[in-house]
Amino acid sequence: MLLLGIGLKDLMTKEKSKKILILTGIFPPDIGGPATQLDALARELIKNGYQVRVLTFRSKAPNNRSFAPKVLKIGYSYPYNVSYQYEPATNSYLRYRTNLKEIDKNNNQQIEAKNVVVMRVFSRQIEGPDYNDLDLEGSGQCQVYQNGTVIDGTWQKSEKNPASKLKFLDEAGQEIPFVPGQIWLEIIEPEQEVTWQ
């Protein structure tokens, strides 16, 4: 958790900033002392006029982490077809395009992500085969790949507020915490094929 080392009494007396960001690895609906205490702290800050935002992350892989190499294939047509090879040793997904390593031109390293999100979104072609208009407001299905596993869920973004946060929720409606590191979004049509084996 990160609260910039400021005591609660100090927070209540300073008027300069009324925004607080809490970064933590555990928060309700998780259970345990830190989750309970941070929830109480956030509620107290809100009662005292602060805008509180909580960002959760996982500092290590959960017990259900997979140690088997797998491949995630996204059903784009050639030459846009991509896949990710999950590497248990680094808990990362290595990106391939047309079965060749996709290299980051900034560092000459293969593109590597800790999280891959597959968003199912309706689209319309607007110019040639390369440009589409995407329906990125509202909600739809998604899968979050992390720690060698897949989490089925839903993405949500307010249709009334284009500046709203894009959220990824699990089947229980809770926001999915991401593993620290790169997040790669793959946007596909609702019926497009994705394989994970």
N, C-alpha and C positions, 0 to 999 in steps of 0.2 A: 504494500500500500504506500502511496505517496501523498503526503499532505503538506509538504514543504516546511515541516518542523515548526508550525505555528500552533500555539496552544489555543484551546477553545475560548478561553477568556479574552485572549488577544484578538481572536476573530470577531468576537461580539462587539469590540470597542473600535475597531478600525472601520472608517467609512469610505476609504478610497476605492476599494474593489468589492463588489457585491457578488462576485462569481467565484465558485469553488469547483475545482476538478479533482475528483477522487479516483486514483488509479489503483486497482486492487485485483488480486487473483481470486477473491472469494467475496460474494455478496448474495443476499437472498435472491432466489430461493435456496441457495446453498445453506447448509446448517453449520453451526459452530460459533465459537466466541467471536472471532473477527467479523464474521458476517453480521451477527447480531449487533455488535458494537458499532460497526460502520453504518448500519441501517438507522440505529438510534441517533448517531451523530448527524447523518444527512437530514433526518426529520427535524432535529433541533435547529440546524442551520436554516432550513426552509422556513421554520416558524419565526426565525429572527430576520427574515427578509433577504436571505441569500438565494441566488440561483445555483443549484447544485447539479452537477453532471457526474455520473459514475461510469467509468470505463473499466470493464473487466477483461482480464487476460489470464492465460494459463502460463505459469512459470515453468512447468514441466509437463510431460505427457501423462495422461491419466493411466490407471491400471488397465484399461481396455485397449491400450495401444497395440497395434498389430506389428509383428516383427517379420512378416512375410512380404517380400517384394510383390507389388501388384502394378498393373497398368490401367490408367484411366484414359479412355479414348472418347474424344468429342467428335460427333458425327458431322463435322463440316465437310463440304465437298473439296476435292483437290483444286488448287494447291493450298487451301486454308486448313486442311485437316491437321489437328494437333492431338498430342497425347502427353501424358505425364507418367513417368516411371517413379513409383514411390520407393525411396531408399531408406530402409529402416535404420541404418547406421547413423544417418544424419537427420532422420525424421523429416525429410524434405521430399518435394515433388520436382523432378527434373523435367523440363519442357522440351518436347520434340515437335517439329513441323515436317510433314511428309517423311516421317521416320528418320529425320536427321536432327542432331542436337541443335536446338535454337540458341544462338550465341548472343549475349548482351554486347553490343558494339562499344559500350563505355568501358568495359573491363575485360573483354574477350573471354568471359566465363559463361558456361551454360546457364541459362535462366533457371532459377531455383526458387520455389515458393514453399512456405510452411503451411499455407492454406490455399485451397482451390475451391472457388464457389461457382457452381453451375446454376445460372438463373434462367428459368424458362419464361420467355417474353414473346408476345406477339410483335411482328414487325411487318413493314411494308417497304418494298423496294422503291426508292425515289430517283435513283440515277445510276444507270449501268448496274453491273453485278456487285459493285463495291460499296454502295451507299444505301443504308436502310434507315427508316424512321422507326424508332423503338418505343413501345408502350411501357415506359419505366415509372409510371405513376399508378398507384393502386396496389395490387398484390398478385402473387403467382407462386408457383412451386419453385423450390431450390434444393440443392444438395450441397452440403459443405464437407469437403474432404480435408481431414487433418488427422495426424497421428496414425496414418494408415487405415483409417476407418471412414465411414460415410455417415453423415447426420442428415436425415430427410427433414425438410422444413418448408417454410414459407418466407418469401421476401415481402416487405411492405414499404410503401412510400406514399405520403399524403398526396392526394390529387388536388387538394385545395391550397397546399403550401409547397411550391416547387423547391424551396430552400430546405425542406425538411430532411431529416436523416433517413438514409436507406437502412432498414433493419432486416436482419436475418433471424427468424424465430424457429425454435425447435417445435416438435409436435405438441408439446405442452404449452406453447405460446410464450416461452421464455427466450430472451435474446441469447444467441449462441456466442459464447466467448471465443475469440480467436487465439490461436497459438501466436506468441510474439514472433514477428518476422513478416516477410512479404505475403500479401494476399493477392491472388490472381483471380479476376472475374472472367468467366466464360459465359457469354449470353447466347442462348440458343432458342429456337422455336419450341413451343410446348410439346410437340410430338417428335422432336428430333432425337435420334438414338445416342445414348451414352452407355458405355460399358465400363465395368470395374471388375477386373479379374486378374 
